[in-house]
Amino acid sequence: MKRILVVEDEPSIVTLIKFNLEQAGFFVLTAEDGNTGLQLAVDEKPDLIVLDIMLPGMDGIEICKALRQEKNMTPIVMLTARDDELDKVLGLELGADDYLTKPFSPRELIARIKAVLRRTKQDDKPEIENRMTIGELTIDTEKYEVALRGKPLELTPKEFELLIFLANHQGKVLSRDQLLNGVWDFEYDGDTRIVDVHVSHLREKIEDDTKQPKYIKTIRGFGYKMEGP
């Protein structure tokens, strides 16, 4: 039975989510403040976390950041009462796997949870090389490490996943929709700007000159292509 941690401070929402998740066959843990939620995430090792952004104590963004900095890759579905573009971009950039804005239907939440669990199940992932070298970039997919000319780079989880996806399709032109579906595996309100944000941040870390990138090339009017210099 999959274990879901729900970190939410509104009792009525906790009750609604807990009831529906249990009906769907999940075991549910709950926390009503950020500090307790983070502790449970570390101690109980749930299969997925449903994480509200606005929380007493640590907020959801801080919890997500703290977990990812410790290489805790537990899937996270974030919730917020605000339909705020900045919140969405920031939450996903820090490593959240999906995002729902309140109010939402329990059916939609369960569908998203199941989709994220399918996507992150290790046994379902295609076989890929553990180590790849592209130009002066070295990518270790097993250790989640990237180095440029031997110097380790600090990438967010989503930046790393984006880099791997591009590297596995080296030389192929990928549209923004293909990248969105391949890396995030859901439609981000029909808005592909999240892809451009992550490509921009990734370029800042792997390119010597972001205006004339060697690795991630922009294909005007379509998308991006990764190739060796």
N, C-alpha and C positions, 0 to 999 in steps of 0.2 A: 504494500500500500504506500503510495507516494505521500510524503509529508510536506504540507504547505504552511509556512509561517506568514501570518497576516499581521502587519504592523500598522495599526489604524487607531486614532484616538476618539472616533465617534462611535459610541456603543451600538447605536442602531445599525450602522454600516457593518460593524464587526459581526453582529448577530446575523444579518442578512447574508454576508459572505460565508460565514462559518456554516450556516445551515445548508446553503446551496452546494458548497464544496463537499460537505459530508454526504449529501444526497448523491453527489457525483462519484463518491467512492474514495475521497481523499481523507487523510488524517490531518486535522487542523490544530496548529499552535497559534496563540494570539499574544500580542503585546500592545499596550496602549500608550507607550512613550518610546522615544527614540533610543534611549540608553538601554532599556530592557530589550528592545527589539534587536539591537546590535549584539547584545550578550547572548540572546537565544540563537541568533544566526550563527554565532561562532560555536556555542556549546552543543546545540541540538543538530546542527548540520542538516537543515531541511533540504528537500529536493528543489524547492522554489520559494521565493519570498514575494508576497504582495505588499508593496511598500508605499505608504502615503507620503507625500512630500511635506505637508504641513503637520508637524508633530511637536509635542512638548519635549524639551531637552534637545537632543540632536534631531535635526530635520532629515528627511529622506535623502536629500542630496548628499549630506555629510555621511550618512550611513553607507550609501552606495560607494562613495569615494573611499571611505575607510576599508570596506571589504575588498575592493579591487586593488587598493594599494598593498594589501596583505596577500594578494594573489588568490583571494577567495572568489571563485568563479560561479558561485551559486546563481542560477538564473533569477532575474528580478523583473517583476512587472510593476511599474510605478503608477500611482494614482494621484490625482490632484483635483481640487475644486476649481482651479483656474485654467482656462483654455489659453495658456500663455506660451507663445512660440519660443521664448527664451528658456522657459522651464523645460520644454520638450527637448530642445537641442542640447541643453546642459545635462539633463538626465541621461539621454542616450549617449552623449559623448563620454560620460563617466563610466559607461558600461552597462546601463540598464538594457534589458532585452526587448521590452515592449512598454507601451504607455497607454493609459486610459484616462479620459477626463470625466469627472463626475458631472451629472448623473450617468450611470452606465447600467446595463442590464446584467443580472447574474449570468445569464446564458452567454453573453458576449465575453465576460470575464473568464468563464470556464473554457470557452473556445480558445481564447488567447493563451491561457495557462497550458492547455493541452498542446497547442501549436509550439509554444516555447519548449516544453518538455520533449516533444518529438525532435525538435531542431537541435537541442543540446545533448541528446542522448549519444554518448560516445560510440556505442556499437553501431549506430546508424550512419555515422559519418564515413564518407568514402576514404579509402586508403590514400594517403598522401606521403610524400617524402618527409622524413623528420627534419632534414636539413637541406636548405636551398641556398644557392649562391647566384646572385644577379649583379654583375658588375662588381662593385666594392661592398655590396650589401650581403650580409649573411643572415639567414632566417632559420631559427631553430623552432619548429612548430611544436615539439614535445616539451621544451623548457619555456616556451613563450618568451624567447629572447631574440632581439634583433641587434646587429652590430653593423656599423659603417666604418670601414677601414680598421676593423678590430676594436672600435670603441663602442661600448654598449649604448643603446638608445632607449629612452623611457617613452614607451607608447602606451596609450590607454587601451583597454581591451578591444574597443571597437576599431581603433586605428590599426591594431594588430590584425584583427579579423579582415579588415578591408585590405590590408597589405597582402595577406595570405590569398584572399580571393583574386586579387589582381595578379599576384605571382603565379597562381595556378592556371591563369588564363593569359599567360605572358604572350604578347604579340597579337592578341585578339582585341578588337575594339568592343568595349562594353558600354551600353547605354546607361543612363542614370537609373532607369527603372530596373535594369538587370542587376546593377550593383545594389540597389535598395532591396530587391527581393532576395538576392544572393547573400547579403550580409545581415540584413535585418529581418528578412522573411515575412514582412507584412507591409501593407500599404500605409504610408505615413501621411494620411489625409490627402493623398494625391500630390504631396509636395516633396519634390526631390532635392530641395535645398540642403537637407541634412547631409546628402552625399557630398555636395560641393564644400560644405563646412569641414567635413572629415578629410576630404582630399587636400584641402588647403592646409589643415593642421599637420597632416602626414607629410606633405611636401616640405613644410618648415623644418621637419626633423631629418628627412633623408636626402634632401636636395641641397647642393652647394649654392645654387642660384634658382630661386623659386620662379623667376621670370623666364628662365630658360631651363626648365627641368630636364634631367637626363633620364629619369626613371618613369615618372607618371606623366604621360603626354596628354594634353587636351585635344580631343578631336572635335573641332568647332561644330556646333549644331547637333552633336550626337552624344558624346560622352568622353570616356577616357580609355587609354591603352597603356599597359606597362611593358617596357622593354629595357634591355640592357643598354648601357651607354656605348 
